[in-house]
Amino acid sequence: MRADKKCDLMKRRRWRIRKKIVGTVERPRMSVRFTHKNIYVQFIDDDAGNTLASVSTRAKSADGLAANAAGAGEIGKLAGDVAKAAGIKTVVFDRSGARFHGKVKALADAAREAGLKI
């Protein structure tokens, strides 16, 4: 499959998912994005358009983590801790078009173990 076609399919999948998922102050959207080198997690209130909390592999607290399943598990734990500190208990999980297996599943499971309700 050509790279531009694959990118277009990923965008369409992301838009289709985002039409159905909306975060509020009581239950923000936990947006997860993976690049080749980094993992980004944001807790977003879509009503006000604010990011309530965020964590990534680029942060100093997550120094040395890679964008693999082990790193995703650690970022999931950090995301759960950051969410607790911000007063977030339940979230809506937005996987940003990625399939729910591997890194995405490891991050979600680690966040659940840290105390988040997904």
C-alpha positions in Angstrom: 0.0 0.0 0.0 1.3 3.4 -0.9 2.3 5.7 2.0 -0.1 8.5 1.1 -3.0 6.1 0.9 -2.1 4.6 4.3 -1.9 8.1 5.8 -5.2 9.1 4.3 -6.9 5.9 5.8 -5.4 6.7 9.2 -6.8 10.3 9.1 -10.2 9.1 8.1 -10.2 6.5 10.9 -9.1 9.2 13.4 -11.9 11.6 12.2 -14.5 8.8 12.4 -13.6 8.0 16.0 -13.4 11.7 17.0 -17.0 12.3 15.9 -18.2 9.9 18.5 -15.8 10.7 21.4 -16.2 13.9 23.4 -14.6 14.8 26.7 -16.1 17.0 29.4 -14.8 18.4 32.7 -16.2 15.5 34.7 -14.9 12.9 32.2 -12.2 14.3 30.0 -10.9 12.7 26.8 -7.6 10.8 27.2 -5.9 11.3 23.8 -3.0 9.0 23.0 -0.7 9.6 20.1 2.3 7.5 19.1 5.1 8.6 16.8 8.1 6.6 15.9 10.2 8.1 18.8 7.7 9.4 21.3 4.4 8.8 23.1 2.0 11.7 24.0 -1.0 11.5 26.4 -3.3 14.5 27.0 -6.4 14.8 29.1 -8.7 17.2 27.2 -11.9 19.0 28.1 -13.5 19.4 24.6 -16.3 21.7 25.9 -13.9 24.4 26.9 -11.1 23.4 24.6 -8.5 23.1 27.4 -5.8 20.5 28.1 -6.2 19.6 31.7 -3.0 17.5 32.1 -0.4 15.9 29.8 2.5 13.6 29.9 4.9 12.4 27.2 8.2 10.5 26.7 9.8 13.9 26.1 9.2 15.1 29.7 12.1 15.0 32.2 10.1 12.7 34.5 10.0 10.1 31.7 13.6 10.4 30.6 14.9 7.4 28.7 11.6 5.9 27.7 11.1 4.8 24.1 8.0 4.4 22.0 7.6 0.7 22.5 5.3 -1.5 24.6 7.5 -1.2 27.7 7.7 2.6 27.4 3.9 2.7 26.9 3.4 0.8 30.1 5.5 3.3 32.0 3.8 6.3 30.4 0.4 4.8 31.3 1.5 4.7 34.9 2.7 8.3 34.8 -0.5 9.4 33.0 -2.5 7.8 35.8 -0.5 9.6 38.5 -0.7 12.9 36.7 -4.5 12.5 36.2 -4.9 11.7 39.9 -3.0 14.9 40.8 -5.3 16.9 38.5 -8.4 15.4 40.1 -9.3 13.2 37.2 -10.8 9.8 38.0 -12.7 8.7 34.8 -11.8 9.3 31.2 -12.9 8.6 27.7 -10.1 6.8 25.8 -9.2 8.2 22.4 -6.7 6.0 20.6 -6.3 8.5 17.7 -7.0 5.9 15.0 -4.5 3.3 16.3 -5.7 -0.2 16.7 -6.2 -1.4 20.3 -3.4 -3.9 20.6 0.3 -3.8 21.5 1.4 -0.4 22.7 -2.1 1.1 22.9 -3.3 -1.8 25.0 -0.2 -1.7 27.3 -0.8 2.0 27.9 -4.5 1.6 28.6 -3.9 -1.4 31.0 -1.2 0.5 32.9 -3.5 3.6 33.3 -6.2 1.3 34.6 -3.8 -0.2 37.1 -2.8 3.3 38.2 -6.4 4.0 39.2 -8.1 5.5 36.1 -11.5 4.3 35.0 -11.5 4.0 31.2 
